[in-house]
Amino acid sequence: MPIRPDLPLEPEFGAPLDPIHPSPDTLNLLALRRSTPVAALAEPGPAAADLDAMLRLAMRVPDHRKLEPWRILIIEGEARNKLGDIFAAARKLRDPDVSDEKLAGEMTLPLRAPVILAVISSPNHHDPKKTPVWEQQLSAGALCQNLLVAANAMGWAAVWITEDPAYDGHVHAALAMTGHEQVAGFIYIGTAKEKPVERQRPTITAKATRWTG
Ligand SMILES: Cc1cc2nc3c(=O)[nH]c(=O)nc-3n(C[C@H](O)[C@H](O)[C@H](O)COP(=O)(O)O)c2cc1C
């Protein structure tokens, strides 16, 4: 059952904060966390107050030089149909011979979950200190992951996907994205119809080596 978390008040600027937060619940979540395949998502989804909390938590993300190089579009309700129309129009432009059946499928993509958060990477190219764009994009990725974790902790199932629409110029224009912006992810959020199963995971030995100079 989804919970409305009793979040601490947002700390004031400059307030001292604990450097550590020992939390078995957090370790448990990280040890067992799994995305829910988008096909297994369904109603209900988070209401406005849950989304506010989720976004507040997710935006507490590392961000070199505090450029806030991202923004989020909340897409829910009827707006999902409008997004579906845009996805279908984009598909038709990419592939003029696409079948009506495939176009209809494209229209229903945003209807797979009650809420979609489109995380837009919005790097600042005018930063006088020239913070690398790559670092700014990493911050957008961290925000996506924070959203997954916050959503799960609040009792919602979620998945981070992109699919073709994330890379389509027609979709970018319809979302009023500027030239430097990219879709970091569409975070689909709802309730799991079925439990996800564990996927293959890398081993530490394959991925981490001790660098000794
Ligand atoms: C940037 C990014 C884009 C992704 N796009 C897709 C996608 O378009 N379609 C898809 O099936 N999975 C996509 N995935 C993978 C899903 O998020 C996948 O279900 C997830 O990585 C499963 O791992 P987890 O259970 O550890 O979260 C994407 C992942 C990332 C990080």
The ligand as a Gaussian input file, in Angstrom:
#p B3LYP/6-31G(d) Opt

LIG

0 1
 C       19.003000       5.592000     -19.615000
 C       18.236000       4.304000     -19.620000
 C       17.330000       4.059000     -20.618000
 C       16.617000       2.882000     -20.667000
 N       15.714000       2.668000     -21.666000
 C       15.036000       1.531000     -21.732000
 C       14.111000       1.299000     -22.772000
 O       13.904000       2.149000     -23.632000
 N       13.455000       0.105000     -22.793000
 C       13.673000      -0.843000     -21.843000
 O       13.048000      -1.919000     -21.910000
 N       14.544000      -0.651000     -20.833000
 C       15.214000       0.509000     -20.757000
 N       16.107000       0.722000     -19.742000
 C       16.353000      -0.335000     -18.782000
 C       15.284000      -0.411000     -17.730000
 O       15.351000       0.705000     -16.883000
 C       15.544000      -1.720000     -17.022000
 O       14.339000      -2.334000     -16.809000
 C       16.321000      -1.555000     -15.768000
 O       17.616000      -1.149000     -16.087000
 C       16.311000      -2.840000     -14.954000
 O       17.252000      -2.779000     -13.956000
 P       16.896000      -2.593000     -12.422000
 O       15.859000      -3.596000     -12.077000
 O       18.184000      -2.792000     -11.729000
 O       16.386000      -1.188000     -12.236000
 C       16.816000       1.906000     -19.666000
 C       17.729000       2.153000     -18.632000
 C       18.428000       3.338000     -18.602000
 C       19.408000       3.593000     -17.490000

